[in-house]
Amino acid sequence: MEIHTNIPLKNFTTMKIGGNARFMTDVYSKEEVAEICQNAKSKSLPIFILGGGSNVIATDKGFNGIIVRMRISGFSVINDSLNSTTIKLGGGENWDAIVKRTVDMNLSGIEAMSAIPGTAGASPVQNVGAYGQEIADTLQSLEAYDTKIDKFITMQNSDCGFSYRDSIFRGEAMGRYIITSITIKLSKNQPQPPFYDALQKYLDDNNIKIFTSKIIRNSIIEIRKNKLPDPKILPNTGSFFKNAIIESWQLNDLKKINPDIPTYDMGNGHYKIPTGWLIEQIGLKGKVLHGMRVHDKNALVLINESAKSYKDLADARDEIIGKIRDTFRIQIQQEPLEI
Ligand code: EPU
């Protein structure tokens, strides 16, 4: 295992910002994961696992520890029944390549999560989701190295504490587990309506009436192309903010002033409000703040146009958060993890 020193994190994160990592290494097997974790523990160095770097923001001070790039591969069918196929995936597999492969096998369950950058192992951390599907819907279990007890463990879906864009891996257990594989169960049935609004609109507009996972995948790729900038061309991390979750009394207050506010009923008296809409209402869509552009096609996305440092990004973010708080009395949250 080769260990590199003083590596600029801006070259390994799609926002293209951040200081140096003291150490960086690639791991290709479970044995290497165990070895690097034990090594780091003996030297009291923190570890951070990086997948594709598409949902991580690095600060200017960099990371005074070891960045481990997850490269474990693997795609194996472990169960095949009349209705479903269960597949075990190496944590380092490219997410979209997996979606394509499962769609080519005529399976459904992750086709709406097409064209999302990143790796399989990172997908449970933020409970990746798009267009009506999230990884929590198909994930059966995962394998992880538990750095607390220095052992590999298996966790079931219910152990992961999944909720909207959240899991224990970015909450109470942050830094504890290194996900080396995930196991997902996909359906042999074709996708069925009702579909997510934006997807249904695309299907209607294009007069699509037959739904296969391949048709859904191709539709999603087209929708995303128009809404989300390609991080290889314009540095960004997809949605920069989570959508806001508010209670009914807050919604009632907001509706008095903004009767058109779009809402999604999450049950239990909670409502999801699109943060992109909130940002648009305060007039920031398409605007540049501290070198960060609020994307003109989707205000939830911040593009690093000319930001010099994490500080510029943080200033832009805090200005947006502050204006939303002052205008709507809603506290919005950053979506990508920060190291
Ligand atoms: N909206 C606006 N203005 C905007 C952006 C959105 O008014 O500038 C409104 C839309 O009109 C719509 C609502 O907000 O009524 C929701 O918009 P959209 O369906 O585009 O989804 P989103 O809330 O902006 C979320 C995910 C995306 C995912 C899409 C589709 C989060 C944080 N983001 O975005 O995920 O692709 O739904 O399912 O939940 C990501 O996490 O990086 C990501 C791209």
Residues whose N, C-alpha, C, O or C-beta is under 5 A from the ligand:
A	BS01	EPU	G129 A130 Y131 G132 A198 T237 G238 S239 F241 K242 N243 P262 P274 G276 W277 E280 K297 N298 A299 L300
